[in-house]
Amino acid sequence: MDQILIIEDNDDDILMIKRGFKKGRIGNSIHCATNGQEGLEYLANKKSNQIHLILLDLNMEVMNGFDFLMVRQKDEVLKKIPVVILTSSNRQQDIAKAYKLGANSYVEKPLDPDKFMKAILSIEDFWIFLARTP
């Protein structure tokens, strides 16, 4: 079964993301890592063809999202897995840097819980049901 990897250090955001996916009734299993290094370790121990989507925060301790993207960009297998940046940053330089480093999408986390839920459902609709990946 295809999995979704959430790389996020905020427990409240993880809970909201999981609720959004549950509300959308996806069948994908979800794994969480609290920073980019943990995410890379998880990916190294899994068959990467089982990972359907990565949701990545930018601002984390140990290894942030940009550093994760730099490592991913150099790996021919990992760079085929779509990465959606899901972060509180709306800084134009962060958006540009994320895309330059190979992010497939950039979504600013809404502060309003209802809007956050709608954002997760939109990500799910596009990346799980509509988009086709290698």
HUMO-V892713 format. One record per residue. N is the residue number from 1. OMEGA is omega as a letter, one per 40 degrees, with the letter a starting at -180 (none if undefined). NEAR is the number of other C-alpha atoms within 10 Angstrom. Layout:
n=(N | N)
omega=(OMEGA | OMEGA)
near=(NEAR | NEAR)
This chain:
n=(1 | 2 | 3 | 4 | 5 | 6 | 7 | 8 | 9 | 10 | 11 | 12 | 13 | 14 | 15 | 16 | 17 | 18 | 19 | 20 | 21 | 22 | 23 | 24 | 25 | 26 | 27 | 28 | 29 | 30 | 31 | 32 | 33 | 34 | 35 | 36 | 37 | 38 | 39 | 40 | 41 | 42 | 43 | 44 | 45 | 46 | 47 | 48 | 49 | 50 | 51 | 52 | 53 | 54 | 55 | 56 | 57 | 58 | 59 | 60 | 61 | 62 | 63 | 64 | 65 | 66 | 67 | 68 | 69 | 70 | 71 | 72 | 73 | 74 | 75 | 76 | 77 | 78 | 79 | 80 | 81 | 82 | 83 | 84 | 85 | 86 | 87 | 88 | 89 | 90 | 91 | 92 | 93 | 94 | 95 | 96 | 97 | 98 | 99 | 100 | 101 | 102 | 103 | 104 | 105 | 106 | 107 | 108 | 109 | 110 | 111 | 112 | 113 | 114 | 115 | 116 | 117 | 118 | 119 | 120 | 121 | 122 | 123 | 124 | 125 | 126 | 127 | 128 | 129 | 130 | 131 | 132 | 133 | 134)
omega=(i | a | i | i | i | i | a | a | a | a | i | i | i | i | i | i | i | i | i | i | i | i | i | i | i | i | a | i | a | i | a | i | a | i | a | i | i | i | i | i | i | a | i | a | i | i | a | i | i | a | a | a | i | i | a | i | i | a | a | i | i | i | a | a | i | i | i | a | i | i | a | a | a | a | a | a | a | a | i | i | a | i | i | i | i | a | i | a | i | a | a | a | i | i | a | a | i | i | i | i | i | i | i | a | a | a | i | i | i | i | i | a | i | i | i | i | i | i | i | i | i | i | i | a | a | a | a | a | a | a | i | a | a | none)
near=(10 | 15 | 17 | 19 | 21 | 25 | 28 | 25 | 20 | 12 | 11 | 10 | 17 | 17 | 10 | 16 | 21 | 18 | 15 | 22 | 21 | 13 | 12 | 15 | 11 | 13 | 12 | 17 | 13 | 16 | 15 | 19 | 18 | 21 | 23 | 28 | 19 | 16 | 21 | 18 | 11 | 16 | 16 | 11 | 8 | 11 | 10 | 16 | 15 | 14 | 22 | 22 | 22 | 24 | 22 | 30 | 29 | 24 | 18 | 17 | 12 | 11 | 17 | 20 | 24 | 22 | 15 | 21 | 25 | 15 | 15 | 20 | 17 | 11 | 11 | 9 | 12 | 19 | 17 | 18 | 20 | 20 | 24 | 21 | 26 | 26 | 20 | 14 | 17 | 12 | 9 | 9 | 9 | 15 | 17 | 12 | 13 | 22 | 14 | 13 | 17 | 18 | 24 | 15 | 16 | 21 | 19 | 16 | 20 | 15 | 9 | 9 | 12 | 11 | 12 | 18 | 21 | 14 | 19 | 21 | 21 | 14 | 20 | 19 | 15 | 11 | 19 | 19 | 10 | 10 | 10 | 9 | 11 | 7)
